[in-house]
Structure formats: structure tokens, C-alpha cells
């Protein structure tokens, strides 16, 4: 089984509204994914961190990343609505 999704480092893309990076930690047998989202009304970048063991399946990792992305989207949307003067 390929384990690139847990062992290769990936830097985040620059200038995108949504970006992510992967930081393996072989000493602890874990990988950290950092998700970034830029708000529309400000230049503020909000990070979210997901941690997974190298023994976790791809579906378990994907579920954690999806959940973190949804939470990140909701947080940024709430900030954008607040800055626009619209309360959710």
C-alpha cells in the first residue's frame, strides 16, 4: 500500500483562497495537515490543523479533513458576514 499521503511533505499553495499543507512527523508516527482559508472581506488567514496516525486508513483521514474544511468554511463565512454587517 502506498503511504505517500502520510509520509511526503507538501507546502501550501500561495495566494489561493483555500490552501493546505502536509507535515509528516515520522518520530511520532503521525502526519499533520494544516488547512488555510482567506476571508473575502479581510486579508485574515484562518488555519485549522488535522492530525492523523500513519496507520489510519485513507477514509478516516479524508473524513477528518472534510470535517475540518467544513468547520473552517463556516468560521470564515461567519467572519465575512460580520464584517459585511449581516448577522447570521
Secondary structure as UniProt FT lines:
FT   HELIX           4..7
FT   STRAND          18..25
FT   TURN            26..29
FT   STRAND          30..38
FT   STRAND          45..53
FT   TURN            54..55
FT   HELIX           58..84
//
